[in-house]
Amino acid sequence: MSNASTITTTPAGRRGTGGRDGRWNKKLPTVNPSRRLPVVTGKDLNGKAWQAPADFPAGRTLVILGYEEEQQKEIDTWTAGLGLTRRENTLPWVEMPVIDEPGVIMRWIIDTGMQRGIPDKEVRSHVWTVYTNRREFLKACGIESMNAIHVLVVTREGDVLAMESGGYTEEAGNRILAAVDLEKEPPRNTGP
């Protein structure tokens, strides 16, 4: 079965809603209709098929987008800074390496290399590699550059509620956490 991703855009124009508790007590930003995560399909590093954004683990999911292997260190600042790979983590998240479609053989080589680099099966379930036309994917998200990683909060409808770029900082992490609004909905299990 192919691990290729497909892109489909959906209509925009939805608005974000405010938080409903005192924990974050912040109103979510208005959804920018020019920032939408397109519909893509693929498999996680354990081989489980997914369709994003519909299969995201929660109504609001933290999505880390990376574009080059060298950016893994920047991605790791977010996973460490927010404690995403800790067993007790409840924050819904997905890491999405976005790669231009390389063909079946190269997809296998890339996936196998990433699987070997991540021994923890639970962590591998959070890595959803997107093989697609990167320029079209990024344009749909409203991203203009691949020079740094991007961290988004995305709904299952594809609305991008928040976006940060570059490595983790406490301030950027707090903005992302406020947009996720954990009290809104419990995460869905994405494990094997």
C-alpha positions in Angstrom: 0.0 0.0 0.0 1.3 3.4 -0.9 2.4 5.9 1.8 1.9 8.8 -0.6 0.0 11.9 0.7 -2.7 13.7 -1.1 -3.7 17.3 -0.7 -7.3 18.6 -0.8 -8.3 22.0 0.4 -11.5 22.7 2.3 -13.5 26.0 2.7 -12.3 28.3 5.4 -13.8 31.2 7.3 -14.4 29.6 10.7 -13.7 31.6 13.8 -11.9 30.5 17.0 -13.7 30.5 20.3 -12.6 31.7 23.6 -11.3 29.5 26.4 -14.0 28.6 28.9 -12.0 28.2 32.1 -9.7 30.3 34.3 -6.7 28.0 33.6 -5.7 29.7 30.4 -8.3 32.5 30.4 -7.3 33.6 26.9 -9.4 34.1 23.9 -8.3 32.2 20.9 -7.3 34.3 17.8 -9.7 34.6 14.9 -9.0 31.9 12.4 -7.1 33.2 9.4 -8.8 31.7 6.3 -5.5 31.7 4.5 -4.0 29.3 7.1 -5.5 25.8 6.7 -3.9 22.5 7.1 -4.8 20.6 3.9 -6.1 17.1 4.0 -3.3 14.6 3.7 -3.0 10.8 4.2 -0.2 8.5 5.1 1.1 6.2 7.8 2.8 6.8 11.1 6.2 5.2 11.8 4.5 2.1 13.1 2.6 1.6 9.8 -0.8 2.8 11.0 -2.8 4.7 8.3 -4.1 8.2 9.1 -5.8 11.1 7.4 -5.0 14.5 8.7 -6.5 16.6 10.1 -9.5 14.4 10.7 -7.6 11.7 12.6 -5.8 14.1 14.9 -5.9 12.9 18.5 -8.0 15.9 19.7 -10.2 18.7 18.5 -7.1 20.9 18.9 -3.8 19.3 18.3 -0.3 20.6 18.5 1.4 19.9 15.1 5.1 20.2 14.7 6.1 20.7 11.0 9.7 20.0 10.0 11.2 20.1 6.5 14.9 19.1 6.7 16.7 16.4 8.7 18.9 19.1 10.2 15.8 20.7 11.9 15.3 17.7 14.2 17.3 19.5 16.9 14.8 22.4 16.7 11.9 20.0 16.9 13.5 18.3 19.9 13.5 21.7 21.8 9.6 21.6 21.6 9.2 17.9 22.5 11.6 18.5 25.5 10.2 21.9 26.4 6.6 20.7 26.5 7.5 17.2 27.8 5.7 15.6 24.8 7.6 12.3 24.9 7.1 11.7 28.7 4.8 8.9 29.6 2.6 11.2 31.7 2.1 13.7 28.8 -1.6 14.4 28.0 -1.0 17.1 25.4 -2.3 15.9 22.0 0.5 16.2 19.5 1.8 15.0 16.1 5.2 15.6 14.5 4.8 15.9 10.7 8.0 15.8 8.6 6.9 17.4 5.3 8.9 15.9 2.4 8.5 16.3 -1.4 7.2 13.1 -2.9 10.4 11.0 -3.5 8.9 7.8 -4.9 8.3 4.4 -3.4 11.9 3.3 -2.8 13.0 6.6 -1.2 9.9 6.7 1.0 10.8 3.2 2.3 14.4 4.3 2.9 13.3 7.5 4.7 10.7 5.7 6.8 13.1 2.9 7.8 15.8 5.4 8.8 13.3 7.4 11.0 12.0 4.1 12.6 15.5 3.1 13.5 16.2 6.5 15.0 13.1 6.4 17.2 13.2 3.2 19.3 10.1 4.1 21.4 6.9 2.7 19.6 4.7 5.2 21.4 6.8 8.2 20.1 6.8 6.6 16.6 3.0 6.7 16.7 3.2 10.5 16.8 5.4 10.8 13.7 3.2 11.2 10.7 5.4 11.7 7.6 3.7 13.8 4.8 5.0 12.9 1.3 3.5 15.5 -1.0 4.2 18.7 -2.9 5.7 20.8 -0.1 5.2 24.1 -1.7 1.4 23.5 -2.1 1.1 22.1 1.4 3.0 25.1 2.9 1.0 27.6 0.8 -2.3 26.1 2.1 -0.9 26.5 5.7 0.1 30.1 5.1 3.8 29.3 5.6 6.3 31.1 3.3 9.6 29.7 4.4 11.1 26.3 5.3 14.1 27.9 7.0 12.7 27.1 10.5 10.2 24.6 11.9 6.6 25.6 12.5 4.5 24.6 15.5 0.8 24.9 15.0 -2.4 24.3 16.8 -4.9 22.7 14.3 -8.5 21.6 14.6 -9.8 18.4 13.0 -11.4 20.6 10.4 -7.9 22.0 9.4 -8.2 25.5 11.0 -4.8 26.8 12.1 -5.6 28.4 15.5 -2.0 29.4 16.4 1.4 29.2 14.8 5.0 29.7 16.1 8.3 29.2 14.2 11.7 28.2 15.4 12.9 26.6 18.5 11.0 26.4 21.8 10.8 29.3 24.1 8.7 29.5 27.2 6.7 32.4 25.8 6.0 30.6 22.5 5.2 27.4 24.4 2.7 29.3 26.6 1.0 30.8 23.5 0.7 27.3 21.9 -0.6 25.8 25.2 -3.2 28.6 25.5 -4.5 27.8 21.9 -4.6 24.0 22.6 -6.8 24.7 25.7 -6.5 21.2 27.3 -9.7 21.6 29.3 -11.8 21.7 26.1 -11.7 18.0 25.1 -9.7 14.9 26.2 -7.2 13.6 23.6 -8.0 10.6 21.4 -5.6 7.6 21.7 -3.3 7.5 18.6 -1.2 4.7 19.9 -0.8 1.3 18.1 
